Amino acid sequence: MVVRHRSSCGFTLVELLVVIAIIGVLIALLLPAVQQAREAARRMSCQNNLKQIGLAMQNYHDTYGRFPAGAGATSSSVAGDQKNASNWRVAILPYIEQTSAYQQLDHAHGSFWAHSSTPQVLSDLRVPMFQCPSSAFEMTNRKDISLSGRTSGGVDIDCQVMDYVGIVGAFPDPAHRDNLCTTSTAVRNGAFCENGMMRTLKGIGLQECLDGTSNTILIAEQSGQVDGVEKSTNPLGGWHGWVFNHETHYTSTTDIATYSGEIYASGITTVRVVPNSFWKSGSPSNAYNQYAPNTILNSFHPGGVQAVFADGSVHFIPQTIDFTLLSALSVRDDGEVIGPY
């Protein structure tokens, strides 16, 4: 008699659990690599944004012999017009394929207004180039930066919040030139300097970059967070420029010394701490407040931020950088020797 044995075609429970465990381990090993690859792609995209911004700044310089003012003002003395002064991002619109929007603006009475005073052109404008793809925040953020949005006539108006900021200088001045910096209640007890490349009210030419264009930061990232909240120099939205308390007209930064109110200058920052300082907690108000002149450089890129230099090149600035070196990189003419970073 022939005895036939029935072969088993399935898994036992133990074998199934072993396979599941192996798959779980492989996924756990693979997931960080996938996340790293995605972040590498996002970081490259961010780098490309800065390269395009740097190229636009160079083209602007070729046209006018100088870079745009970091934070500008209008030529009008009307208080309402002053609320609509713009910063460097508006100036480079024709060089980033946004000529149509730029031509609609009434620069004499505030760049937010079209020639007919309606609609507010810049409030509706969205430029992806000014957004870091690694950032967890959206293009608008009324929750964290409340005055960047408002409701008018039952319609919500939200200006784009930008992730790249102009470097107006560093404090303290590396060459100990106290006359280039202001520390007072007018700048919310922070420190405002104009020893960098993105000076207010008047643009700077490359001939004034005595430390060398490859040694001086022009634009850097401000796309991270502080205590889980977005903090950037966008108190009224990313397009706004130089405003004295929203109501008084001034045409010179020398007025700061005698001004008794508060100064708002969007789109620029005076470097005072290293990147990603107080990323999670502990930041003093004058280092990250939306209106303060020392809103910190930060990003969601692991380990630091990216920056475009005056020569148009883009470099990664590690958060471990010595502040003395970062300060020298943020100032155009301090005479300091730049070491590796």
C-alpha positions, 0 to 999 in steps of 0.5 A: 500500500502506498502512503501519500503525504500531504505537503503544506503550502502555507506559513505557520503562525511563527513563520508569518510573525518572523516575516512581519518582523523582518519587514518591519525592521527593513521599513525602519531602516529604509524610512530614514533614508527616504526622509533624508532623500526627500530633505536633500531634494527639498534643500536642493530646491531651496538652494535653487530658489536662492540662486534665482533670487541671487541672479535677480539681484545681480541683474538689478545691480547691472541695471541700476549700479546697486542692489535694491534697498533692503527696506524702502519708503514711498515718496509720499508724505501721506501717512496712509501711503507709508503703510504700503512702503515695500522692501527689496522683494518688490524691487526684483519682481521684474527680474523673476518674471513678475513684470506684469504685477510690478507695472500695476503698482503705484510706487509713489503712493505705496506699492501695495496699491494699483494705479486705480487704488484697487485692488491691492496687487501685492496682497494677492500675489504669490511667488513660490520662489520666496518659499522654502519647500522644507518649511512646515508653514504655508505661504500665508500665516495669519495665526502666527503673524496676525497682521499679515492678514486682515478682513476688509469688507467681509473679504479675507486678505492675506499677504504672502509670508516670505522665507528669505530675508535681507541681511542689513548687518550684524551687531555688535559691529565687528570693527567696533563702529558704534555709529553704524548701530542703534539700540533703543526703544525705537527698535523694540530694545533690539539692535539695528545696524546698517553695516551689511549689504541690504541697507534701508532706503538706499541701495548699495553697490558692489564697490562698497563691499570691501570685504569681497562679494564672496565673503558677504551674505546678501540674503539668508533663510528665515523659514524655521520656527521658535517654540513651534511658531513661525517668527520672521520679519514679515509683520505686515506680510512679506512685501512691506518695507520701511515704516515709522509707527505706520504714520510718520514719514521719514526719508533718512535712517538718521531720524532713528536717533530722535524718533520716539515711536517704534520702527517697523522694517520688514524683509531685513534683519540685523544678525545678533545670534547664530542660526537656529538659536532658540529653535525650540525654546528660550528665545528673548523677545528682541531676538525673534519678535515679529517687529524686532530688528534681530529676528533670527535666521533659521530653517527646517534644514538639519544643521543650519540655513542656506544663504546667497552671497553678494557674488550670487553664490549660495552656501550652507551656513551651519548652526555651529558657526562661531558668531564672530565669523557669522558676524564678519560674513554679515558685514560688508566692510569690517576688514575681518579675515574670513576663515572656513565655516 
